[in-house]
Amino acid sequence: MVRRPHRTSGFRETAEGNSVDFILNRSTRVIVRLALCLALLVFAEACAVRRVTPIRYIPGLGIKGDSSMDAILARALYDKNPVVRLDAVRLLGQMNATPDEQRKSAAALGKALDDKDENLRLEAVRSLSNFQSDIAGPYLMKAMQDESIRIRLQVVVVLRRAYESASVQTQAVTGQ
């Protein structure tokens, strides 16, 4: 098959006496290239839903108000997409560097305990396990009132791990 430039903006390919014209004008080629680049960017790493941050959660581009990380994630808890809400819960669970961060994140996770999605509520309980017991305690108590047995069992698991961790720390301090 031989490719030869054609006098139009495309190529004329000949193979065994048959010819096929690929005649695309310049604007169509540009649009096709842009569409392919966009598709490559969006789908290069599997699911774009989990990779692309919705514009309304980027400070200065979306909803005005508090633009701190915990405030943005707290707003993301009300997104209609359950994947966005679940990722927000997981990130809030990791924001535990200072007691102030823990309080803000725990308050947002406490609101997530009212979500209709059971898996999201379960992840909120797991995330609360990363906080000090005096901060997470009221929200874990709230989760003990959940209608789902899975949520209540997860609260017990979180409390058991917190007790075991405190017990190990106490033994390390006392030297036993």
C-alpha positions as a Markdown table, in Angstrom:
| # | Residue | x | y | z |
|---|---|---|---|---|
| 1 | Met | 0.0 | 0.0 | 0.0 |
| 2 | Val | 1.4 | 3.3 | -1.0 |
| 3 | Arg | 0.5 | 6.6 | 0.7 |
| 4 | Arg | 0.8 | 9.6 | -1.5 |
| 5 | Pro | -0.3 | 13.1 | -0.6 |
| 6 | His | -3.4 | 14.1 | -2.4 |
| 7 | Arg | -4.2 | 17.6 | -3.7 |
| 8 | Thr | -6.9 | 17.8 | -1.1 |
| 9 | Ser | -6.1 | 17.9 | 2.6 |
| 10 | Gly | -6.2 | 14.1 | 3.0 |
| 11 | Phe | -4.4 | 11.2 | 1.5 |
| 12 | Arg | -5.2 | 8.9 | -1.3 |
| 13 | Glu | -4.3 | 5.3 | -0.6 |
| 14 | Thr | -3.9 | 2.8 | -3.4 |
| 15 | Ala | -3.8 | -0.9 | -2.9 |
| 16 | Glu | -4.1 | -3.4 | -5.8 |
| 17 | Gly | -5.8 | -0.9 | -8.0 |
| 18 | Asn | -8.5 | 0.1 | -5.4 |
| 19 | Ser | -8.4 | 3.6 | -4.0 |
| 20 | Val | -9.9 | 5.0 | -0.9 |
| 21 | Asp | -10.1 | 8.7 | -0.2 |
| 22 | Phe | -9.6 | 9.9 | 3.3 |
| 23 | Ile | -10.6 | 13.5 | 2.8 |
| 24 | Leu | -10.8 | 15.4 | 6.0 |
| 25 | Asn | -10.7 | 19.1 | 6.1 |
| 26 | Arg | -8.3 | 20.8 | 8.5 |
| 27 | Ser | -10.9 | 21.8 | 11.1 |
| 28 | Thr | -12.3 | 18.2 | 11.2 |
| 29 | Arg | -8.8 | 16.8 | 11.8 |
| 30 | Val | -8.2 | 19.3 | 14.6 |
| 31 | Ile | -11.5 | 18.3 | 16.2 |
| 32 | Val | -10.7 | 14.6 | 15.9 |
| 33 | Arg | -7.2 | 15.1 | 17.4 |
| 34 | Leu | -8.6 | 17.1 | 20.3 |
| 35 | Ala | -11.2 | 14.5 | 21.0 |
| 36 | Leu | -8.6 | 11.7 | 21.0 |
| 37 | Cys | -6.4 | 13.7 | 23.3 |
| 38 | Leu | -9.3 | 14.3 | 25.7 |
| 39 | Ala | -10.3 | 10.6 | 25.6 |
| 40 | Leu | -6.7 | 9.7 | 26.3 |
| 41 | Leu | -6.5 | 12.1 | 29.3 |
| 42 | Val | -9.8 | 10.9 | 30.7 |
| 43 | Phe | -9.5 | 7.2 | 30.3 |
| 44 | Ala | -5.7 | 6.7 | 30.6 |
| 45 | Glu | -5.9 | 5.5 | 34.2 |
| 46 | Ala | -9.1 | 3.4 | 34.2 |
| 47 | Cys | -12.1 | 5.1 | 35.7 |
| 48 | Ala | -12.2 | 8.9 | 35.3 |
| 49 | Val | -14.9 | 9.3 | 37.9 |
| 50 | Arg | -12.4 | 8.6 | 40.7 |
| 51 | Arg | -9.6 | 10.7 | 39.2 |
| 52 | Val | -11.2 | 14.0 | 38.2 |
| 53 | Thr | -12.1 | 16.3 | 41.0 |
| 54 | Pro | -15.5 | 18.0 | 40.4 |
| 55 | Ile | -15.0 | 21.7 | 39.7 |
| 56 | Arg | -17.4 | 22.8 | 42.4 |
| 57 | Tyr | -14.9 | 21.3 | 45.0 |
| 58 | Ile | -11.9 | 23.3 | 43.7 |
| 59 | Pro | -11.6 | 26.5 | 45.7 |
| 60 | Gly | -12.3 | 29.6 | 43.7 |
| 61 | Leu | -14.0 | 27.8 | 40.8 |
| 62 | Gly | -17.1 | 26.4 | 42.4 |
| 63 | Ile | -19.2 | 27.2 | 45.4 |
| 64 | Lys | -17.9 | 30.1 | 47.4 |
| 65 | Gly | -17.3 | 29.7 | 51.1 |
| 66 | Asp | -14.7 | 28.1 | 53.3 |
| 67 | Ser | -12.0 | 26.7 | 51.1 |
| 68 | Ser | -10.1 | 24.6 | 53.6 |
| 69 | Met | -9.6 | 21.0 | 52.8 |
| 70 | Asp | -12.0 | 19.7 | 55.4 |
| 71 | Ala | -14.7 | 22.1 | 54.3 |
| 72 | Ile | -14.3 | 21.0 | 50.7 |
| 73 | Leu | -14.5 | 17.4 | 51.7 |
| 74 | Ala | -17.5 | 18.1 | 54.0 |
| 75 | Arg | -19.3 | 19.6 | 50.9 |
| 76 | Ala | -18.3 | 16.5 | 48.9 |
| 77 | Leu | -20.2 | 14.3 | 51.4 |
| 78 | Tyr | -23.4 | 15.7 | 49.9 |
| 79 | Asp | -22.5 | 14.9 | 46.3 |
| 80 | Lys | -25.0 | 12.7 | 44.4 |
| 81 | Asn | -22.2 | 10.4 | 43.3 |
| 82 | Pro | -21.6 | 7.7 | 46.0 |
| 83 | Val | -18.0 | 7.2 | 44.8 |
| 84 | Val | -17.3 | 10.9 | 45.5 |
| 85 | Arg | -18.9 | 10.7 | 48.9 |
| 86 | Leu | -17.0 | 7.5 | 49.8 |
| 87 | Asp | -13.6 | 9.0 | 48.8 |
| 88 | Ala | -14.4 | 12.1 | 50.8 |
| 89 | Val | -15.1 | 9.9 | 53.9 |
| 90 | Arg | -11.8 | 8.1 | 53.4 |
| 91 | Leu | -9.9 | 11.4 | 53.1 |
| 92 | Leu | -11.6 | 12.9 | 56.1 |
| 93 | Gly | -10.5 | 9.8 | 58.1 |
| 94 | Gln | -6.9 | 10.6 | 57.2 |
| 95 | Met | -7.0 | 14.2 | 58.4 |
| 96 | Asn | -5.9 | 13.5 | 61.9 |
| 97 | Ala | -2.6 | 15.5 | 62.4 |
| 98 | Thr | -3.9 | 17.9 | 65.0 |
| 99 | Pro | -6.8 | 17.7 | 67.5 |
| 100 | Asp | -8.4 | 20.7 | 65.7 |
| 101 | Glu | -8.3 | 18.8 | 62.4 |
| 102 | Gln | -9.6 | 15.7 | 64.1 |
| 103 | Arg | -12.6 | 17.6 | 65.5 |
| 104 | Lys | -13.5 | 19.1 | 62.2 |
| 105 | Ser | -13.1 | 15.8 | 60.3 |
| 106 | Ala | -15.0 | 13.9 | 63.0 |
| 107 | Ala | -17.9 | 16.4 | 62.8 |
| 108 | Ala | -18.1 | 15.9 | 59.1 |
| 109 | Leu | -17.9 | 12.1 | 59.5 |
| 110 | Gly | -20.7 | 12.4 | 62.0 |
| 111 | Lys | -22.9 | 13.9 | 59.3 |
| 112 | Ala | -21.9 | 11.1 | 57.0 |
| 113 | Leu | -23.4 | 8.6 | 59.5 |
| 114 | Asp | -26.8 | 9.9 | 58.4 |
| 115 | Asp | -26.2 | 8.9 | 54.7 |
| 116 | Lys | -28.6 | 6.4 | 53.1 |
| 117 | Asp | -25.7 | 4.3 | 51.8 |
| 118 | Glu | -24.7 | 1.7 | 54.3 |
| 119 | Asn | -21.2 | 1.2 | 52.9 |
| 120 | Leu | -20.5 | 4.9 | 53.3 |
| 121 | Arg | -21.7 | 4.8 | 56.9 |
| 122 | Leu | -19.5 | 1.7 | 57.5 |
| 123 | Glu | -16.5 | 3.5 | 56.0 |
| 124 | Ala | -17.3 | 6.6 | 58.2 |
| 125 | Val | -17.1 | 4.3 | 61.3 |
| 126 | Arg | -13.8 | 2.9 | 60.1 |
| 127 | Ser | -12.5 | 6.4 | 59.5 |
| 128 | Leu | -13.5 | 7.5 | 63.0 |
| 129 | Ser | -11.1 | 4.8 | 64.3 |
| 130 | Asn | -8.2 | 7.1 | 63.3 |
| 131 | Phe | -9.2 | 9.7 | 65.8 |
| 132 | Gln | -8.7 | 10.1 | 69.6 |
| 133 | Ser | -11.4 | 8.3 | 71.5 |
| 134 | Asp | -12.7 | 11.5 | 73.2 |
| 135 | Ile | -13.2 | 13.1 | 69.8 |
| 136 | Ala | -14.6 | 10.0 | 68.0 |
| 137 | Gly | -16.6 | 8.8 | 71.0 |
| 138 | Pro | -19.9 | 10.8 | 70.5 |
| 139 | Tyr | -20.0 | 9.8 | 66.8 |
| 140 | Leu | -19.4 | 6.2 | 67.6 |
| 141 | Met | -22.2 | 6.3 | 70.1 |
| 142 | Lys | -24.4 | 7.7 | 67.4 |
| 143 | Ala | -23.4 | 4.9 | 65.1 |
| 144 | Met | -24.4 | 2.3 | 67.8 |
| 145 | Gln | -28.0 | 3.5 | 67.1 |
| 146 | Asp | -27.8 | 2.6 | 63.4 |
| 147 | Glu | -30.4 | 0.2 | 62.0 |
| 148 | Ser | -27.7 | -1.9 | 60.3 |
| 149 | Ile | -26.1 | -4.6 | 62.3 |
| 150 | Arg | -22.9 | -4.3 | 60.2 |
| 151 | Ile | -22.5 | -0.7 | 61.4 |
| 152 | Arg | -23.0 | -1.6 | 65.0 |
| 153 | Leu | -20.5 | -4.5 | 64.7 |
| 154 | Gln | -18.0 | -2.2 | 63.2 |
| 155 | Val | -18.3 | 0.2 | 66.1 |
| 156 | Val | -17.6 | -2.7 | 68.5 |
| 157 | Val | -14.5 | -3.7 | 66.4 |
| 158 | Val | -13.3 | 0.0 | 66.4 |
| 159 | Leu | -13.7 | 0.2 | 70.2 |
| 160 | Arg | -12.0 | -3.1 | 70.7 |
| 161 | Arg | -9.0 | -2.0 | 68.7 |
| 162 | Ala | -8.9 | 1.3 | 70.5 |
| 163 | Tyr | -8.9 | -0.5 | 73.9 |
| 164 | Glu | -6.1 | -2.9 | 72.7 |
| 165 | Ser | -4.0 | 0.0 | 71.5 |
| 166 | Ala | -4.5 | 1.9 | 74.8 |
| 167 | Ser | -3.7 | -1.3 | 76.7 |
| 168 | Val | -0.4 | -1.8 | 74.8 |
| 169 | Gln | 0.5 | 1.8 | 75.4 |
| 170 | Thr | -0.2 | 1.4 | 79.1 |
| 171 | Gln | 1.9 | -1.7 | 79.3 |
| 172 | Ala | 4.8 | 0.0 | 77.5 |
| 173 | Val | 4.6 | 2.9 | 80.0 |
| 174 | Thr | 4.5 | 0.7 | 83.1 |
| 175 | Gly | 7.1 | -1.6 | 81.8 |
| 176 | Gln | 5.1 | -4.8 | 82.0 |
